[in-house]
Structure formats: C-alpha cells, structure tokens
Amino acid sequence: MVVGVLGGGQLARMLALAAYPLGIRIEVFDPTSDACAAQVAVHHCAAYEDEAALARFAEGKACITCEFENVSVEAMRFLANQVAVRPASRVWEIFQDRLLEKQYLRSVGIPTVPFAPVDPQRPTEALEQVGCPCVVKTRRFGYDGKGQRVVRTREDYLTAVEQLAPHALLVEAYAPFERELSILGVRSLSGEIAVYPLVENHHREGILRLSLAPARDDTGALQSIATGYITRLLESLDYVGVMALELFQVGEQLLANEVAPRVHNSGHWSIEGAETGQFENHLRAILGYPLGCTAPRGVSAMINLIGELPPVERVLSVPGAHLHLYGKSPRPGRKLGHITLRADSVAERERRLQQLCREIGLMCHN
C-alpha cells in the first residue's frame, strides 16, 4: 500500500518512518530537490502547478495527505479528482487564511481574542475595534512567527501595516496569556476520535523550542475544555487525520490561537512518549484503520534543535533521551531535529531536562 504526501519536509519524513512498520510505503511530492523526506521515501520532484506530474503522482496511491502549512489548494483539488485526499481541500481553504480561521472558530463556539480585518484604505478602523496592544498578521503564509508584528502604540501599528503590505492583513488583540498550550486530536474515516494530552509549549523568536507533555499543573479541567474544542472542530469539518489546536491560557479560560490541519511540531513527543505516536495515528486515520491509544507513557519533554546540531554522543548520554535528526544542513533558524526525553515523574523529567541542557549548551526554559 502506498500513501502520497504533498510536501517533503521533516513531517513527511516522520510519516514515512511511522509507515514502514505498518507495511505502508510513502511517496512525497515536493519541488525542492533536496527535500529531507527524500532520504527515506520516493521523491517526485516537480512544481505544484505541473498537472501532468501530479497525475503521475496520484497513480496507485491509496490516498494522499499533506504535511506543510501552505500546501497548494489547487493541487489538492486536482488530485481529488483522481484519488482520495485527506483531509479535504476545504479544510486548507479555511485554515490557510487567518481571518477565515478565526471566523470559523467563532462559528463553532470556540472563543478567540477579538480580531478584525485591516482595510488598506482605512487601516485605523480595525485598530479602533481591537485596541492596543495588538498583533498585526498577514492573513496567509505565516508560520514560526513570520508575517506578524506585536505593536503597542498607534504609530507602531501603522508602521507594521506598512511593513507587511501588500499582503492582506488582520489585527488581533494581544492576549494576556499565562502560557501557551496545544492539543492534538485525530479522527478516522469511521468517525472514531482520539485526543492526546494537553501540551505546554515554550517559544522563542516565534519558534517552538520546548514542549512538556502532559502540561504541568492541570487538574483535568483544562484538558476537558481543550478536548471539547478539538472534538468540535473534528466533527464539524468531517475531518480525517491529525489536527492540532494552539491555545492561550488566560486564567481558567482557553482561547484558540491557530489551527494546524496536519501532524504538528508540538506532537513530536508522542513518537516515544505516547502509546501511539501522532504520525502512526495519522496514517491509521486516513487509511480507515482503528486508531491507537493516545495515553502518555510517563511524562515527556520535546526540545527542538534550531540552527545547529549538538554532539550526538552528549545527547545519548542522558537517560531517556531519544534523538531525531532530519537530514538537513544547518542554517540559522532552521529546524534540524528534535530530542524527546521520557521519564516516570515530573521531577525526574525536570532533572533530565536540565542535564540535557547542560550537556548540549541549550537554554531549555524561557
């Protein structure tokens, strides 16, 4: 059985590695000649606009999925005429546009911060609706902190709008959040749903650096709220596959930030840290197999390796450390791999995390 993946980055790579034990082969479609998933999967190198290449890619596939934020919706629509595409292109049409995303979240009863589209002819009208401080964002093509500016004054707001033009923009109120969380859910072809534990995330310079799973200091109330949100999204969209919902905790309330309709960086801990990892469960879901258990195996921490790689032997000297390298050449700001730490208790996780940080010279906590 062969599954096609649009995109050939590290998420496709980890999908391929999860597929092999199940007797599934992965083929990726990516215009980049050095796509890192090509080291472990067949690589179809062509432009997303090349319909002849897309048609050849569709041949013999059980279904097609996607692994990166800005997948070509046009390519997905074209492929859907020949083979099942999961999740469906409609999902990406919504969640590639931050304005449509926020509107959809509100439409299904999931709270967000106040927001408004920016009219380039009358930009201050949106600011008057939202107020300062706020965040100006491009509606499309933003990830890892790109395409957004935090502003605290009217003058800064107008400068940010000018800097981000000519992109379509929206402005969001700045959430006075206590911490950033995320939850991953998965829904199968049969409608079966499984949800992973709530994860606590730490970012620096807009890039995820550390995830703690399960999140600390949750008595179960926040997990219940987040599970309700992700379940509502999965069911309302008739969604198939893994989805991530990023959240702000403000007191006892959770506000939705962004949706990722795919496997997600904050779920990488699940490869070793859950009974069934997110990549295996995504494959199970899109192929109609029963979903695997999402319960944690102890507690975990996931550390992203950004820009440069640590000595392998130092990582592996830390008990419970599992190293994943993506086969990418180092450059500033690039995700090159991750480390998952597993432990039996929160206290032991903290000790091992601090040991790891000392060994490889990382600042693991903000």
Buried (B, 14 or more C-beta within 10 A) or exposed (E): EBBBBBBBBBBBBBBBBBBEEEEBBBBBBBBEEEBBBBBBBBBBBBEBEBBEBBBEBBEEBBBBBBBBBEBBBEBBBBBBEBBBBBBBBBBBEBBBBBBBBBBBBEEEEBBBBEBBBBEEEEBEEBBEBBEBBBBBBBBBEBBBEEBBBEBEEEEBBBBBBEEBEEBBBBBBBBBEBEBBBBBBBBBBBEEBBBBBBBBBBBBEEEBBBBBBBBBEEBEEEBBEBBBBBBBBBBBEBEBBBBBBBBBBBBEEEBBBBBBBBBBBBBBBBBBBBBEBBBBBBBBBBBBBBEBBEBEBEBBBBBBBBBEEBBEEEBBEEBEBBBBBBBBBEEEEEBBBBBBBBBBEEBEBBBBBBEBBBEBBEBEBEE
